[in-house]
Amino acid sequence: MAVTPVVLALSRSGEDVAHRVAELLGAKVHGREGRVAKADAFFPNALDHARDLFAAGVPMVGICASGILIRAVAPVLNDKTTEPPVVSVSDDGAVVVPLLGGHRGANRLASRIAEGLGATAAVTTAGDVAMGVALDEPPAGYRLANPEDAKAVMATMLGGGGVTVRGENIFEIESTGSGVELVVTEAPEKSSDTRLVYHPQRYILGVGCARNADPEDMWQLASATLLKAGIAHGAIAAIATIDLKADEPAMNALANRLGVPLRLFTAAELETQADRLANPSDVVFAEVGCHGVAEGAALAMGADLVVEKRKNTTCTCSVSRAKHFPVELKGRARGRLSVVGIGPGQSSWRTPEVSKLIAEADELVGYGLYIDLLGPLAAGKKRSDFPLGGEEARCRYALERAGEGRNVALVCSGDAGIYAMGALVFELLDRSKAEQGVSDAARRVEVVCSPGVSALQGAAARAGAPLGHDFCTISLSDLLTPRDDILRRLKAAAEGDFVIAFYNPVSKTRRTLLAEARDILLRHRPADTPVMLASNLGRPEEHVRYRRLDELEVDEVDMLTVVLVGSSNSRLAQLGEGPRMFTPRGYARKIDGDLSDKKGTA
């Protein structure tokens, strides 16, 4: 349970309990607007907010009836192995019920809350009830090697089968004889549906490699090193290396394959371990500024070297064993920049992936209005607001913060890759230092792009199906695009008879290009071509209206309006719920052709 839980307060009667639970957990309180007096963030609708948090992977403790949380998350239930914990607490704090994610932290969370409140934890998971433990949820610092067999082992034990504990008794279960085995060991051990194997994660893999080393070479070296030392893969707590290698595919693939964090150290930090190195190298010092990467990184984690440096043609590897357990992760993480589009702003048009990336982020960067639209999802997070017009500074700041090892989300409206910050992020990464690019550390961050609902898609959905055939988008802002280029593209799109979505149609100082676009289009398509004007899509003040192309007026359009102009084939159908705009793709002609072919062969 990596993400701190959120405590939901839905009523004044449960507000005091909510704050007591939040204090116990070091969590934030989200309160229902108009129902709760004090909270870290407020939400208007309990079902929507709980659903958003659940979809984002955020653990929840609701001070409310269990049914409210059940109804909220039911539509998005999917995989119990990945879903976050959901716990309900009665308004008086007397009963705590883990509803979902019992073996992903909910039972432990419920017990912790119950102990702090002096309440009863209504745990119903069979293993917890019968034995007081969940075998697929070992204590912190231990990894279950074969979680897929936990259910079968638990069933055998619940059916009266005996149990033998070999090694450390991490669950404090009494050995009662044959049946199933619980094995705790640092060494590789065969597992089965009658034997659960747990590994204490005490070891660190220190690694180094040549630039663009083959990930398979790294994996083979690490695996052979561990096998020879008698150390199980599951006993590894982290991969450690020099920060210059943060973006190496071999390093990241190794960490992902082992399912452990990658920790990074500067050359200066590694050099503090020079006196402890078994194989110091002047060649390595001349290359990167420290006398050893693999051994130095393994030692820098606060551990003792147990396997000296081994190498193949492109990679090096060593192993250390931590002095303290569970292992304290020293160094820093590889930074991550998530470039996310939040759609128009309403949570129902925001993808679960985007919500999850925002929930995981340490810091939110963006235009202040866009971060505000996240509502309670942004509560408690560091935020760095930038004004309109500060786009390059915004992206540069986000990259540099990620370069320091932070998890940063760059928040954009609509889709981040459509007239937004996505392209600028990669432009900065592609620039050289002479071209005012970003630092080397920023170049090594992980960049994740997640799609959002664009204004184009939102407008099309409200209209009906205007993008049923070929379409294009054109920005009418000449701040970044030369005016002549915009006019050239307008003429080409008009001649090509595309449906066109105009972004940035006007501003306070830029009023002429939309009128010019209208006049250019009128030379190539009918005067009654339907035009949709959609303002503030997906927000309470949303306003949608239709015009003929020859009646399009600049003064009723602003920067928050998407102008959607149909092709010569687009139609405006008058239906019971009002006008709906669509562009036929030609199915009628296809059907007519199919019928003609059938008649000809009859």
Backbone torsions as a table, in degrees:
resi	resn	phi	psi	omega
1	MET	NA	82.6	-173.0
2	ALA	-77.2	-29.7	-176.1
3	VAL	-90.9	134.6	178.3
4	THR	-63.6	135.3	-179.3
5	PRO	-64.7	159.2	171.2
6	VAL	-111.0	135.5	178.0
7	VAL	-100.8	124.1	-178.9
8	LEU	-98.7	123.7	174.6
9	ALA	-108.3	116.0	-174.0
10	LEU	-101.8	-15.1	-176.8
11	SER	-151.7	162.3	179.5
12	ARG	-64.0	-31.9	-177.2
13	SER	-66.9	-24.7	180.0
14	GLY	-106.8	4.3	-173.7
15	GLU	-64.2	-44.2	-178.8
16	ASP	-63.0	-42.6	177.9
17	VAL	-62.6	-39.6	179.4
18	ALA	-57.8	-44.4	-179.2
19	HIS	-70.5	-32.7	175.4
20	ARG	-65.8	-42.6	178.4
21	VAL	-65.0	-43.2	179.9
22	ALA	-60.7	-39.1	178.9
23	GLU	-65.7	-39.9	178.0
24	LEU	-60.9	-38.6	-172.7
25	LEU	-97.8	-7.7	-173.5
26	GLY	65.5	37.3	-173.4
27	ALA	-110.3	170.2	175.6
28	LYS	-96.0	151.5	175.5
29	VAL	-102.6	126.6	172.3
30	HIS	-106.3	124.9	-174.5
31	GLY	-115.0	150.8	178.1
32	ARG	-73.7	127.0	179.4
33	GLU	-57.4	134.6	177.0
34	GLY	79.1	-9.9	-178.0
35	ARG	-113.0	-23.5	-174.5
36	VAL	-124.5	136.9	-175.7
37	ALA	-83.6	-38.5	-172.8
38	LYS	-130.2	129.5	177.8
39	ALA	-163.2	163.6	176.8
40	ASP	-78.4	-24.4	177.3
41	ALA	-156.5	155.0	-178.4
42	PHE	-121.7	149.9	178.8
43	PHE	-133.0	150.3	-176.7
44	PRO	-86.3	-27.6	-173.8
45	ASN	-135.0	118.9	-173.8
46	ALA	-65.3	-42.9	-177.1
47	LEU	-64.9	-45.9	-179.7
48	ASP	-63.1	-43.7	-176.2
49	HIS	-67.4	-44.1	178.3
50	ALA	-61.9	-39.7	179.0
51	ARG	-64.4	-41.3	179.3
52	ASP	-62.7	-44.7	-179.7
53	LEU	-63.9	-42.9	-179.6
54	PHE	-63.0	-44.9	179.4
55	ALA	-63.3	-28.8	179.0
56	ALA	-83.2	-2.0	179.0
57	GLY	81.3	21.6	-177.7
58	VAL	-93.1	123.0	175.6
59	PRO	-60.9	143.0	-176.4
60	MET	-128.0	140.0	169.0
61	VAL	-122.9	109.6	-178.1
62	GLY	-99.5	125.1	174.7
63	ILE	-87.9	84.2	-171.0
64	CYS	-172.0	177.9	174.3
65	ALA	-66.0	142.9	-178.9
66	SER	-58.7	-35.3	-177.0
67	GLY	-59.0	-33.1	-179.6
68	ILE	-62.9	-46.3	-179.9
69	LEU	-68.3	-37.0	179.2
70	ILE	-62.6	-47.0	179.9
71	ARG	-64.7	-33.1	-178.1
72	ALA	-67.1	-47.1	-172.1
73	VAL	-92.3	-12.4	-176.8
74	ALA	-51.8	-43.2	-177.4
75	PRO	-66.6	-17.2	-176.1
76	VAL	-116.5	14.1	175.5
77	LEU	-66.3	137.9	-175.2
78	ASN	-143.7	-70.9	-172.0
79	ASP	-130.1	114.6	-175.1
80	LYS	-67.0	-16.3	179.8
81	THR	-81.2	-10.8	-178.5
82	THR	-123.1	-12.1	-175.3
83	GLU	-73.7	146.2	-177.6
84	PRO	-76.1	159.9	177.0
85	PRO	-64.1	142.1	173.7
86	VAL	-130.5	123.6	-177.0
87	VAL	-129.3	137.4	173.9
88	SER	-110.9	145.9	177.9
89	VAL	-129.3	133.4	179.3
90	SER	-65.7	154.3	-176.6
91	ASP	-55.4	-32.0	-178.6
92	ASP	-88.4	-0.1	178.0
93	GLY	73.6	16.1	-175.6
94	ALA	-86.6	-28.3	-174.7
95	VAL	-130.8	135.8	178.3
96	VAL	-123.3	124.9	-174.3
97	VAL	-123.3	114.4	172.1
98	PRO	-77.0	114.4	-174.7
99	LEU	-90.1	-42.9	-178.3
100	LEU	-139.5	153.4	176.7
101	GLY	74.6	33.7	-178.7
102	GLY	-54.7	-40.9	-179.1
103	HIS	-97.0	12.8	173.8
104	ARG	-118.7	23.6	174.1
105	GLY	115.7	-13.4	-175.7
106	ALA	-67.3	-41.1	179.5
107	ASN	-64.3	-43.8	179.0
108	ARG	-64.0	-40.7	179.1
109	LEU	-63.7	-43.2	-179.9
110	ALA	-63.2	-41.9	180.0
111	SER	-64.8	-39.4	179.4
112	ARG	-64.6	-43.4	178.9
113	ILE	-65.2	-44.7	-178.5
114	ALA	-61.2	-41.2	179.5
115	GLU	-63.9	-42.0	-178.8
116	GLY	-69.0	-31.7	-178.5
117	LEU	-94.3	-10.1	-172.2
118	GLY	69.9	36.4	-175.1
119	ALA	-107.9	-178.9	176.0
120	THR	-103.7	127.4	176.5
121	ALA	-92.5	113.7	-177.1
122	ALA	-88.0	70.7	-179.7
123	VAL	-81.2	129.2	-176.9
124	THR	-116.0	-2.3	179.3
125	THR	-63.2	131.6	-170.1
126	ALA	-55.4	-47.6	-177.9
127	GLY	-63.7	-41.2	179.6
128	ASP	-64.8	-39.1	-178.0
129	VAL	-69.4	-47.1	-174.5
130	ALA	-77.5	-37.7	-173.2
131	MET	-121.7	-8.5	179.9
132	GLY	77.6	12.1	-178.9
133	VAL	-140.3	159.5	170.7
134	ALA	-118.0	108.8	-172.8
135	LEU	-66.6	-20.1	178.1
136	ASP	-92.5	8.6	176.8
137	GLU	-129.5	75.6	-177.8
138	PRO	-69.2	166.6	178.2
139	PRO	-60.8	160.7	-180.0
140	ALA	-55.9	134.9	178.5
141	GLY	97.0	-7.9	178.9
142	TYR	-112.3	144.7	178.1
143	ARG	-122.1	133.0	174.4
144	LEU	-82.8	122.0	-175.7
145	ALA	-73.8	-30.3	-176.1
146	ASN	-130.5	67.5	-178.3
147	PRO	-60.5	-24.3	-179.3
148	GLU	-65.9	-18.8	-179.5
149	ASP	-96.3	-4.0	-175.1
150	ALA	-61.3	-39.2	-177.5
151	LYS	-62.9	-43.9	-179.2
152	ALA	-65.3	-41.1	179.4
153	VAL	-64.3	-43.8	179.3
154	MET	-61.9	-39.6	-179.7
155	ALA	-63.7	-41.2	178.7
156	THR	-63.3	-44.3	179.7
157	MET	-65.0	-41.6	179.7
158	LEU	-68.3	-25.1	178.4
159	GLY	-83.0	4.1	176.3
160	GLY	104.2	1.0	178.8
161	GLY	-68.8	146.9	-179.5
162	GLY	-76.0	173.0	-179.8
163	VAL	-140.6	138.7	174.8
164	THR	-116.4	128.1	178.5
165	VAL	-102.6	123.9	179.2
166	ARG	-119.8	124.6	-175.2
167	GLY	92.5	-158.7	-178.4
168	GLU	-61.5	135.4	-178.5
169	ASN	-91.3	80.9	-172.4
170	ILE	-73.4	-19.7	179.1
171	PHE	-102.0	-3.7	-178.4
172	GLU	55.7	46.5	177.9
173	ILE	-100.4	136.1	179.6
174	GLU	-76.0	132.7	175.3
175	SER	-69.8	128.2	-176.5
176	THR	-122.6	8.6	177.3
177	GLY	119.0	-168.7	-175.3
178	SER	-69.9	165.0	-178.5
179	GLY	142.0	-76.6	174.9
180	VAL	-132.4	160.0	179.3
181	GLU	-120.2	141.0	169.8
182	LEU	-115.1	113.5	-173.1
183	VAL	-113.9	127.1	175.8
184	VAL	-116.4	116.5	-175.4
185	THR	-155.6	152.8	174.5
186	GLU	-86.0	-14.2	-174.6
187	ALA	-92.4	159.5	173.9
188	PRO	-60.5	138.3	-176.8
189	GLU	-146.4	137.1	178.8
190	LYS	-69.5	136.2	179.2
191	SER	-116.7	164.9	179.6
192	SER	-163.0	-175.0	179.7
193	ASP	-78.0	3.6	171.7
194	THR	-122.9	4.5	-178.8
195	ARG	-140.9	113.9	175.0
196	LEU	-96.9	131.8	-176.3
197	VAL	-115.0	126.8	-179.8
198	TYR	-116.4	137.7	178.9
199	HIS	-117.7	123.7	171.1
200	PRO	-70.9	126.6	-174.6
201	GLN	-88.7	88.2	-176.2
202	ARG	-112.7	-8.8	-170.9
203	TYR	-103.0	149.9	176.9
204	ILE	-119.9	132.8	172.5
205	LEU	-97.0	113.3	172.2
206	GLY	-91.4	129.9	-174.4
207	VAL	-136.5	155.8	173.1
208	GLY	-145.9	162.4	179.3
209	CYS	-162.7	161.5	171.5
210	ALA	-72.9	158.1	180.0
211	ARG	-59.3	131.4	178.7
212	ASN	60.9	36.1	174.8
213	ALA	-62.4	151.5	179.0
214	ASP	-68.9	123.4	178.8
215	PRO	-55.6	-31.8	-180.0
216	GLU	-68.3	-35.1	176.1
217	ASP	-62.2	-42.3	178.8
218	MET	-64.2	-43.6	-179.4
219	TRP	-63.4	-43.2	-179.5
220	GLN	-64.3	-41.3	178.8
221	LEU	-64.8	-47.4	-179.3
222	ALA	-62.2	-44.5	-178.8
223	SER	-63.4	-44.2	179.7
224	ALA	-65.1	-38.4	179.0
225	THR	-63.0	-46.1	-179.6
226	LEU	-67.0	-41.0	-179.6
227	LEU	-61.4	-45.8	-179.4
228	LYS	-64.1	-34.6	-179.4
229	ALA	-83.7	-6.4	-178.9
230	GLY	71.0	35.2	-178.5
231	ILE	-113.4	128.3	-179.9
232	ALA	-73.6	148.9	174.9
233	HIS	-55.3	-38.5	-177.1
234	GLY	-71.1	-9.5	179.3
235	ALA	-88.3	-0.5	178.8
236	ILE	-83.1	129.6	-179.9
237	ALA	-94.9	-29.7	-176.6
238	ALA	-165.7	159.5	169.6
239	ILE	-103.6	137.4	-179.4
240	ALA	-130.2	141.3	179.8
241	THR	-159.8	-176.7	178.6
242	ILE	-80.8	148.2	-174.9
243	ASP	-64.3	-20.7	177.6
244	LEU	-63.6	-18.4	-176.5
245	LYS	-104.0	15.7	-175.9
246	ALA	-57.3	-34.0	-176.4
247	ASP	-99.6	9.1	179.9
248	GLU	-67.3	125.6	177.6
249	PRO	-56.8	-37.4	-178.0
250	ALA	-64.0	-40.8	179.8
251	MET	-65.3	-49.4	-176.6
252	ASN	-68.5	-35.6	177.6
253	ALA	-66.1	-39.0	178.8
254	LEU	-63.8	-46.4	179.3
255	ALA	-62.0	-43.3	179.9
256	ASN	-64.6	-40.6	-177.4
257	ARG	-67.4	-35.7	177.7
258	LEU	-85.2	-13.6	179.3
259	GLY	69.4	38.9	-178.7
260	VAL	-130.9	163.1	-179.8
261	PRO	-70.9	153.6	169.8
262	LEU	-102.0	123.7	-179.4
263	ARG	-114.3	141.4	-170.4
264	LEU	-121.8	145.2	177.5
265	PHE	-133.0	148.1	174.5
266	THR	-74.4	164.0	177.2
267	ALA	-60.0	-39.1	179.8
268	ALA	-63.5	-39.3	178.4
269	GLU	-66.3	-39.6	178.7
270	LEU	-68.6	-33.3	-177.6
271	GLU	-68.5	-21.1	176.1
272	THR	-65.8	-15.0	178.7
273	GLN	-96.8	7.7	-172.6
274	ALA	-56.7	-39.4	-177.5
275	ASP	-70.2	-15.6	-177.5
276	ARG	-100.6	-4.0	-177.1
277	LEU	-70.0	138.4	174.9
278	ALA	-81.5	-26.4	-176.3
279	ASN	-136.5	67.1	178.8
280	PRO	-65.8	148.6	-176.2
281	SER	-136.5	122.8	174.8
282	ASP	-69.5	-29.1	178.3
283	VAL	-64.7	-44.3	178.3
284	VAL	-64.7	-39.6	179.0
285	PHE	-60.7	-43.3	179.3
286	ALA	-65.0	-28.0	-175.8
287	GLU	-83.7	-45.4	-171.7
288	VAL	-126.5	-7.5	176.4
289	GLY	96.5	10.8	173.4
290	CYS	-144.4	159.5	-174.3
291	HIS	-85.9	-1.0	177.6
292	GLY	-173.0	130.6	-179.1
293	VAL	-94.4	-56.8	-175.4
294	ALA	-62.8	-52.3	-179.7
295	GLU	-68.7	-41.3	-179.3
296	GLY	-61.3	-42.4	-179.5
297	ALA	-67.8	-39.9	178.4
298	ALA	-62.5	-39.3	-180.0
299	LEU	-74.1	-36.2	-176.3
300	ALA	-63.8	-16.5	178.4
301	MET	-77.8	6.2	-179.1
302	GLY	79.7	40.5	-174.7
303	ALA	-132.5	168.8	178.7
304	ASP	-106.1	136.5	-177.7
305	LEU	-67.3	128.4	177.2
306	VAL	-118.9	-19.9	174.3
307	VAL	-132.7	117.9	179.4
308	GLU	-68.9	168.8	-175.1
309	LYS	-56.2	130.2	170.1
310	ARG	-119.4	155.6	-176.1
311	LYS	-150.7	158.3	166.1
312	ASN	-122.9	-156.7	-173.5
313	THR	-68.0	-26.7	-175.5
314	THR	-126.9	-10.5	-171.6
315	CYS	-131.9	155.1	172.9
316	THR	-128.2	154.7	-175.1
317	CYS	-154.3	139.3	172.1
318	SER	-145.1	167.5	-175.9
319	VAL	-132.8	137.6	173.7
320	SER	-126.5	159.1	177.9
321	ARG	-116.6	128.2	-173.4
322	ALA	-66.4	145.0	177.7
323	LYS	-75.5	-31.6	-177.1
324	HIS	-119.1	148.8	-178.3
325	PHE	-137.5	136.5	-4.8
326	PRO	-61.8	157.2	-173.4
327	VAL	-68.8	131.6	172.9
328	GLU	-83.9	122.8	-176.2
329	LEU	-81.4	102.3	177.6
330	LYS	-87.7	179.5	-175.0
331	GLY	75.4	-161.5	177.7
332	ARG	-132.9	161.3	178.0
333	ALA	-80.5	162.0	167.9
334	ARG	-69.9	130.6	-179.3
335	GLY	-67.8	155.0	176.4
336	ARG	-133.7	134.3	172.6
337	LEU	-113.7	117.3	175.9
338	SER	-99.2	116.3	178.8
339	VAL	-96.6	106.3	-168.7
340	VAL	-120.6	143.7	172.3
341	GLY	-105.8	126.6	-176.3
342	ILE	-98.7	12.5	-177.2
343	GLY	70.4	-155.1	-179.6
344	PRO	-71.8	-16.3	178.8
345	GLY	130.7	-31.8	-179.1
346	GLN	-72.6	141.6	-172.5
347	SER	-63.3	-31.5	-177.6
348	SER	-68.7	-17.7	176.4
349	TRP	-102.0	11.4	177.0
350	ARG	-102.7	132.4	-175.8
351	THR	-72.3	150.0	176.2
352	PRO	-58.4	-34.9	179.5
353	GLU	-63.4	-43.3	178.0
354	VAL	-62.9	-45.0	179.0
355	SER	-59.6	-39.2	-179.9
356	LYS	-66.7	-43.2	179.3
357	LEU	-63.8	-38.2	177.7
358	ILE	-67.6	-41.5	-179.9
359	ALA	-63.4	-34.6	-177.9
360	GLU	-80.4	-18.5	-173.3
361	ALA	-69.5	145.4	173.6
362	ASP	-81.6	-29.4	-173.6
363	GLU	-145.4	141.5	177.5
364	LEU	-109.7	132.4	-179.7
365	VAL	-125.2	135.1	177.3
366	GLY	166.6	179.8	171.4
367	TYR	-63.2	132.3	-171.9
368	GLY	-52.7	-40.2	-178.9
369	LEU	-61.2	-39.6	-177.9
370	TYR	-67.4	-39.6	177.4
371	ILE	-67.0	-38.5	177.5
372	ASP	-58.2	-36.2	-177.4
373	LEU	-66.0	-15.9	177.9
374	LEU	-73.4	-17.1	178.0
375	GLY	59.1	-136.5	-175.5
376	PRO	-61.7	-21.1	179.9
377	LEU	-62.5	-23.1	179.5
378	ALA	-92.8	-5.2	-174.8
379	ALA	-61.1	133.9	175.4
380	GLY	82.2	-4.5	-179.5
381	LYS	-94.9	146.2	172.4
382	LYS	-65.4	134.2	179.1
383	ARG	-130.0	142.4	178.1
384	SER	-123.4	105.0	-176.0
385	ASP	-88.1	138.7	176.4
386	PHE	-126.0	146.0	-179.4
387	PRO	-78.5	166.1	169.1
388	LEU	-60.4	139.2	-177.6
389	GLY	96.3	-13.9	179.2
390	GLY	-100.8	37.8	-171.4
391	GLU	-63.8	-46.0	-178.0
392	GLU	-67.7	-41.5	177.6
393	ALA	-61.1	-38.0	179.6
394	ARG	-62.5	-49.4	-178.6
395	CYS	-68.5	-40.6	179.7
396	ARG	-62.4	-44.4	180.0
397	TYR	-61.2	-45.5	-178.6
398	ALA	-61.2	-42.8	179.4
399	LEU	-65.5	-42.8	-177.7
400	GLU	-68.9	-36.3	176.8
401	ARG	-65.4	-41.5	175.5
402	ALA	-63.6	-35.1	178.4
403	GLY	-63.2	-18.0	176.7
404	GLU	-87.7	4.5	178.0
405	GLY	98.4	8.9	-179.0
406	ARG	-88.2	160.3	173.0
407	ASN	-100.6	107.3	-171.6
408	VAL	-116.1	138.5	173.3
409	ALA	-111.8	123.1	174.7
410	LEU	-93.4	110.9	-169.6
411	VAL	-94.1	123.5	178.7
412	CYS	-124.8	152.7	172.6
413	SER	-82.1	164.9	179.7
414	GLY	59.7	-134.1	176.4
415	ASP	-106.6	130.3	-173.8
416	ALA	-64.7	-19.2	-179.1
417	GLY	-95.2	0.4	-178.7
418	ILE	-116.3	104.4	-178.7
419	TYR	53.8	36.2	-178.4
420	ALA	-135.2	-152.3	-167.2
421	MET	-85.5	-11.9	-176.6
422	GLY	-55.7	-49.9	-177.6
423	ALA	-64.9	-37.3	-178.5
424	LEU	-67.8	-36.3	176.2
425	VAL	-57.8	-47.6	-177.9
426	PHE	-73.6	-29.0	174.7
427	GLU	-63.4	-44.2	178.5
428	LEU	-64.0	-39.8	178.3
429	LEU	-66.6	-29.0	-177.2
430	ASP	-84.5	-20.7	-179.1
431	ARG	-71.3	148.0	173.2
432	SER	-80.0	170.3	178.2
433	LYS	-63.2	-35.2	178.9
434	ALA	-65.0	-25.7	179.2
435	GLU	-94.8	18.8	-179.6
436	GLN	63.1	47.2	173.9
437	GLY	-79.1	-165.3	-178.1
438	VAL	-98.3	174.6	-177.9
439	SER	-68.9	164.7	177.7
440	ASP	-62.0	-37.5	179.2
441	ALA	-62.5	-40.4	178.7
442	ALA	-66.5	-31.7	179.2
443	ARG	-68.7	-19.9	-175.6
444	ARG	-94.6	3.5	-178.6
445	VAL	-76.2	159.7	172.2
446	GLU	-82.4	129.3	178.3
447	VAL	-112.9	122.3	179.9
448	VAL	-115.6	128.8	177.3
449	CYS	-112.1	130.8	-179.3
450	SER	-127.4	132.1	-173.0
451	PRO	-73.9	157.0	175.1
452	GLY	-134.9	168.3	176.4
453	VAL	-74.6	118.0	-179.1
454	SER	-80.9	163.0	176.3
455	ALA	-59.0	-35.3	177.9
456	LEU	-59.6	-47.6	-179.3
457	GLN	-68.4	-40.5	179.5
458	GLY	-62.5	-44.2	179.1
459	ALA	-63.5	-43.3	-178.8
460	ALA	-62.7	-39.8	179.8
461	ALA	-65.4	-41.2	178.4
462	ARG	-67.1	-34.5	-177.6
463	ALA	-73.7	-40.4	-174.7
464	GLY	141.0	-94.1	178.1
465	ALA	-151.3	56.7	-178.8
466	PRO	-69.9	-17.3	-179.4
467	LEU	-98.0	28.7	-179.1
468	GLY	-67.5	-16.3	176.8
469	HIS	-133.4	-169.3	-171.9
470	ASP	-57.0	139.6	-178.4
471	PHE	-146.9	168.7	175.5
472	CYS	-148.2	167.1	174.8
473	THR	-122.3	142.8	178.8
474	ILE	-137.4	128.4	173.6
475	SER	-88.2	131.4	179.4
476	LEU	-94.5	13.2	176.1
477	SER	-85.6	125.3	178.5
478	ASP	-99.4	18.4	176.6
479	LEU	-69.7	-37.0	-177.7
480	LEU	-114.7	-17.5	-179.0
481	THR	-118.2	127.5	179.4
482	PRO	-56.1	141.3	-177.8
483	ARG	-56.4	-40.2	-179.7
484	ASP	-62.8	-35.6	178.1
485	ASP	-66.5	-39.8	179.1
486	ILE	-63.0	-44.9	-179.5
487	LEU	-64.5	-38.3	179.3
488	ARG	-64.0	-41.1	180.0
489	ARG	-70.4	-35.9	176.4
490	LEU	-59.6	-46.6	-178.7
491	LYS	-64.4	-41.0	179.5
492	ALA	-65.0	-42.2	179.8
493	ALA	-67.2	-36.3	177.9
494	ALA	-65.0	-45.4	179.8
495	GLU	-66.6	-33.6	179.7
496	GLY	-78.6	-6.5	178.4
497	ASP	59.2	40.1	175.4
498	PHE	-80.0	146.2	160.5
499	VAL	-65.6	135.9	-174.9
500	ILE	-125.1	132.5	171.4
501	ALA	-105.9	121.2	178.2
502	PHE	-95.8	119.4	172.0
503	TYR	-95.0	156.3	178.9
504	ASN	46.3	54.2	-170.5
505	PRO	-66.7	-36.2	-179.6
506	VAL	-148.2	166.7	168.8
507	SER	-143.8	-177.8	-180.0
508	LYS	-62.1	-32.8	-176.7
509	THR	-105.5	-10.2	-175.4
510	ARG	-118.5	102.6	-170.4
511	ARG	-124.7	-4.3	-168.7
512	THR	-99.3	-27.9	-171.3
513	LEU	-66.9	-33.0	179.1
514	LEU	-65.3	-41.5	177.3
515	ALA	-64.2	-40.2	177.8
516	GLU	-64.5	-40.1	178.5
517	ALA	-61.6	-43.5	178.2
518	ARG	-58.3	-45.7	-177.1
519	ASP	-67.2	-38.0	177.7
520	ILE	-64.3	-43.5	-178.5
521	LEU	-67.0	-33.8	-179.8
522	LEU	-65.5	-18.0	176.2
523	ARG	-76.2	-14.1	-172.6
524	HIS	-125.6	-6.9	179.4
525	ARG	-145.7	161.6	-172.7
526	PRO	-61.3	154.0	179.1
527	ALA	-63.0	-29.0	-178.3
528	ASP	-92.4	16.9	175.0
529	THR	-55.7	129.6	-177.0
530	PRO	-71.4	140.3	176.6
531	VAL	-127.0	131.9	177.3
532	MET	-106.8	132.4	173.6
533	LEU	-112.1	116.6	-176.6
534	ALA	-123.0	116.2	-178.0
535	SER	-113.5	141.4	175.9
536	ASN	52.2	47.2	-176.6
537	LEU	-58.2	135.7	176.8
538	GLY	76.2	6.8	-179.5
539	ARG	-116.0	163.6	-176.5
540	PRO	-56.0	-31.6	-177.9
541	GLU	-91.3	18.8	179.7
542	GLU	-52.3	137.3	-179.5
543	HIS	-141.8	118.9	-178.5
544	VAL	-120.7	133.7	176.2
545	ARG	-150.2	162.4	-176.9
546	TYR	-120.4	148.8	177.6
547	ARG	-140.6	159.0	165.6
548	ARG	-75.7	152.7	-179.5
549	LEU	-59.9	-40.4	-177.2
550	ASP	-74.8	-7.3	179.5
551	GLU	-109.2	8.5	179.6
552	LEU	-68.3	121.2	-178.8
553	GLU	-112.4	133.9	-177.8
554	VAL	-62.5	-35.9	-172.3
555	ASP	-68.6	-14.9	178.1
556	GLU	-98.7	15.0	179.9
557	VAL	-120.1	141.7	174.1
558	ASP	-135.2	-174.2	-175.7
559	MET	-68.2	-17.2	179.6
560	LEU	-95.0	13.2	-178.5
561	THR	-110.3	133.3	169.8
562	VAL	-98.3	129.8	179.1
563	VAL	-105.2	117.9	-177.1
564	LEU	-112.8	112.0	-176.2
565	VAL	-105.5	125.5	-178.9
566	GLY	-70.7	165.7	171.5
567	SER	-83.8	-177.0	179.4
568	SER	-66.9	-15.7	-179.4
569	ASN	-98.6	-7.7	-177.4
570	SER	-68.1	149.1	-176.8
571	ARG	-130.9	157.2	173.8
572	LEU	-118.7	104.1	-177.5
573	ALA	-88.9	133.0	177.8
574	GLN	-92.5	102.4	-176.5
575	LEU	-110.5	175.4	-176.6
576	GLY	-58.4	-37.3	-179.0
577	GLU	-87.8	5.6	179.0
578	GLY	118.5	-178.1	-177.9
579	PRO	-68.6	139.9	176.1
580	ARG	-131.3	131.7	-175.3
581	MET	-98.3	135.3	179.0
582	PHE	-149.1	159.1	177.3
583	THR	-125.4	109.2	-179.7
584	PRO	-60.9	144.4	179.1
585	ARG	-96.8	-12.6	178.6
586	GLY	115.4	16.1	-179.4
587	TYR	-64.7	-32.8	179.7
588	ALA	-62.2	-42.4	178.2
589	ARG	-64.8	-38.1	179.5
590	LYS	-64.5	-43.4	179.6
591	ILE	-63.2	-43.6	178.3
592	ASP	-60.2	-40.8	-179.8
593	GLY	-66.2	-40.1	179.0
594	ASP	-63.9	-41.5	179.9
595	LEU	-65.5	-39.5	178.7
596	SER	-62.6	-41.3	179.3
597	ASP	-62.7	-40.0	-179.3
598	LYS	-66.7	-38.7	178.5
599	LYS	-64.6	-38.3	-178.0
600	GLY	-68.4	-24.0	-177.6
601	THR	-103.1	-0.8	-177.1
602	ALA	-67.6	NA	NA
